[in-house]
Amino acid sequence: MKRFISALTLTLTAAATLSACQKAPQAGPFLAMNPMLQQRAPMMAANSATQAAEHHPDFVRKMNNPAQYVFQPDTRRSICGTENNLQHVNDYNGNEAPLDFVRGRQRAVGALARGNDASSRKFCSGTMITEDLFLTASHCIDASVTNDKFVAFNYEKAPGATQLLEQEHFKVVEVVEDGINRLDYAILRLDGKPGLKYGFSPIRAVLPELQHQLTIIQHPKGQPKQVESGPLVSVSSGAYMGYTDLDTEPGSSGSGVLDSQGFIVGVHTNGGCYSGGGANRGVKMTEIIKGSRVVQELNQARR
């Protein structure tokens, strides 16, 4: 049974999310010449610190020292309520998103992996958006990603069984975009054009209305592919969108947030659910498109 989210929790979540990641003006020569801005500088610094706190902590760490950043797996829980409602994709019962919806979109989702065999350790999720481009979260990416990282597809449990399907790994060969405009997303190029075999999901740079049902197909905790749905409950004036009753876990970062028509409208980045409420969050595609040449071109081609 789905968790009951009180009106008070939704209100508090929406209010908190409204502060997410809005960019404060930076100090510089203009500040030195402007007495009014000088008076406001302490307030601006405080606001900047508050906004940075809305990012995933690893992304903050990466922005502060990108050259030295090394990804470390997250361990924080992000289950909404007391019951974990994630379902393995091939045993999904269709109680939220239609079964055909999930079947038609699950193959394009892959898991970032440390190695290229069946036992490789999986650590983040993502989605193919063209035949060779893979969308994920920036905080999942460090300088080693093109050295020894792969994306595993078909990492799923067989229907009604515990054994896994045969996986296929594709090497990460290029970081095409990473953290542009200080947003927690990245686009990777994969060798071998896996999108030709596993498909790819379209992007829509338009946010759905509040209470719209969202779906995330993901690899929680580096486990075989799973799915969960829940409503959009908040949209900040900055970078983030919030969704409740939609379970994720560490390892789900980078998953595409799908609207009811299967378009990617965000990139999941942050856990924030807990037993008493809260919301998980992702970067809005409407913000990503402002700086992403790739997303701009895909959006134009779709039109």
N, C-alpha and C positions, 0 to 999 in steps of 0.2 A: 504494500500500500504506500502510495506517495506521501511525503511529509506535508504537514500543514504549516504554511508560512504565514505568520500573522501580519496584519496590515501595518502594525508598528514596526516589525522587522524590515518590511519592504521600504517603509518611509525612511528609516534610519540608514538602510543600505544605499538608497538612492541619494540621500544627502551626502553620505560619505564619498560615494563615487564621483559626485559632481566636482570634487576637488582634484581628480586624478590627472596628473601629468600635464597641467597647463604650464606653458613656458613663461617664466618670469623674465622681464627685461634684464640684460646683463650689464654689469658695471663696465665702464670704459670712459673714453674721453668725453662722450656726451654727458655722462653722469657727473664728471668733474666740473663741467661748465654750467650745470643746471642746479641751482640751490634747492629747488623744490624736490628734485629727485634725490639730492643728497639727504634731505630730511626723511625721505621714504626708504632709503637704502636698507636700514635694519629690517623694516617690514618686508621688503622684497626678498631679502636673504632668508627670512623665516618662511615665507611662502614657498620659496624654492626648495627648502628642506622638506616641507610638508609634501610638495608635489613629488619629490624624489622618493619619498616613502611609499607612494602609491605604486611605483614600479616593483617588479619582482626584485628581491634583494640581490640576486646574482646579476641582473641587468644593471643595477646601480653600481655594483662592483666592477662590471665590465666598462661602463662609461667612465668611471673614475680612473681606470688604469687599463685601457684596452690592450696594450702591448703585453702585459703580464697576466692577462686574464686566463684562467684555466677553469673549465666547467667542472662543477661538483654536483653530483646527484642530490636533489632535494629529498627531504624525508617527511615534510609536513603533510598532515591529513587534510583533504578537502572534500569530504563527503558531506552532503547537505542533509542534516538530520541524523537520526540514529541508525538508519538502514542504508546499506550500500545497494543501489539499484542498477549498477552497471551490469550489462549482459554481454556474453560472448556473441559475436556477430552471427555465427552460424547456428546459434540456438536462440536467437532473438525471437520473442513472441509477438512482436508487432503491437504492443499495448500502447505505444505513444506515436512515434513516427511509423508510417506504413511499412510493412515488411518489404515491399518492392522498392521503396525509397532507400532503405539501408542496403539491400542487395545490389542496387544499381550504383552505389557510391563507395562501398567499402573497399573495393580493390585498389582505388587510387590512393589509399592511405597507407603510409609506410612508417617504419620505426628506424630512427637513427641507431646505428650499431657499431660496436667496437670490434670489428672483424667481419669476415665474410663467410662464416660457416653457420650451421644450424644452432650451434651452442653460443654464438656471439652474444655479448651482453647488450641489451637494448636500453636506451636512456632518454629518448625524446620521441615525439611524434611529428608528423607532417603530412602534406598532401601534394600530389602532383598537380600542377596547374597548366603545364604544356607537356609535350612529349619528352622533354628533358629537364624541366625546371620544377623544383621541389620547394614548397613554402613551409617554413617552420618558424620557431622563435629565435631571436638573436641570442638570448642568454644560454641557449643550447650549443652555441658555436664558439669555439676558440681557435687558436692558430693551428692546431693539429688536425682540423677537420678534413683538410685535403691530403693529409699524410696517410692516415690509416682508418678513416671512417667510411662507412657504407650505409646504404638504406636498404632495409629488408622488407620485401613485399611478400604477401601471402602468409605472413606470420599470424596464423589463426588456428584455433582448435577445430578439428573435424566435427561435423554435426553429431551431437549426441555422444561424443567421445572425449577422452582426455588427450589422445595423441594429436600431434601437430601436423598440419599440412606441410608439404615440401616448400621451403622458403627459397627465395631468389634474391641475391644481393647485388647492388649496383654501387660502384664507387663514386664518392663525391670528388669531382674534379675541379670545381671552381666555386668561389663565393661571389655571386653576381651582385647581390645587395645585402647590406648588413647594418641594421640600426640607423638607417637614414632618418634624419630629423629627430634623432633620439627616441625612436620607436622600437619596441621589442619585437622585431620581425627580421627574418633573413630569407633570401632566396638562393638556393644552391643549384648548380648544374650537375646532373648525374651522367655518368658514362652509360652508353648503351641504349638511351632513349626508352626507359621503361614505360613511359606514358603510352607508347604505341601498343603495348601488351596489356597494361593494367588500367589504362584510361586516365583521364584527368578531370578535375572539377572546375567549373566556370567560376569567375569572380564577379561579384556585384558590389559596386561602390555606392550602395544606397542602403541605409539602415531600415530594418523593419520597424513596425510600431511596437510600443510596449505591450507586453503579454504575448507577443508573437512566439510561437513554439520554435525553439532552436534545437539542433542536434549536433553532437560531437562524437565522431568516430575516432577512436584513440587507442593508445597502448599504455594504459595506466600501470605505473610501477614497472615499466618495461615488459609487461605481460602480453600474451596474445591479444589480438584486436578485440575491442569491446565498444559498446555504444550506449549512450544515454541522452535523454532529451529533457528540456525544461524551458520555462518562459524567460524572455528578456524582461528585466525589471528596472533597469536604469541605464541611461545614456549620459555620459558626462559631457561637459563643454570642451573637455580636453581629449585624451586619447582612448578612454576605456568605455566598454560596455559591460554591464553586470547581468548575470543570469543565476537564478535560484532553482532548486529542485533539479539540478543538473550536475550529477556527480562527476568529479574528475579526481585524479591522483597525481603525485609526482610521476613524471614520465608522460603525462598527457600534454605537457607544454609543447606548443607548436602545431597542435591539431587545428584544422580549419573549423570555424564555427559556421554551421550551415543553416540557412533559412529553410522555410517549408518547401521551397522549390528546388533545393539542392545547391544553391549558390553559396559560395564562401563570402560571408559578410564580416568576418573577423578572424583573428588568430588567438587561440587560447594561450594565456601566459601565466595567470595567477590563480592559485587556490585562495579561497576566502570563506568557504562554507565550514560550519561546525555543527555540533549536535543541536544547538539552540537556534540556528538561523544562519545569517551571513549570506554571502554571494561569491561565486567564482567570477573571474573577469578575463576579458581578452581585449586586444587592441582592435579598434574599429577599422574596417577597410576604408571608410570615408576619410580617415586620417592618413593611412598608409599611401593612398593614391596621390596625395599631395606632393610626395617626394619620390615616389617609386616610378621610374621610367617603365619598368616591366608591367606594373599594374595599369599604368596609363595606356600603354599600347594594347594590352589585353582587353581593357574596358572599351577602347575605341573600336577594336576589331569586333567585339560582341555587338556593338551598336550597328 
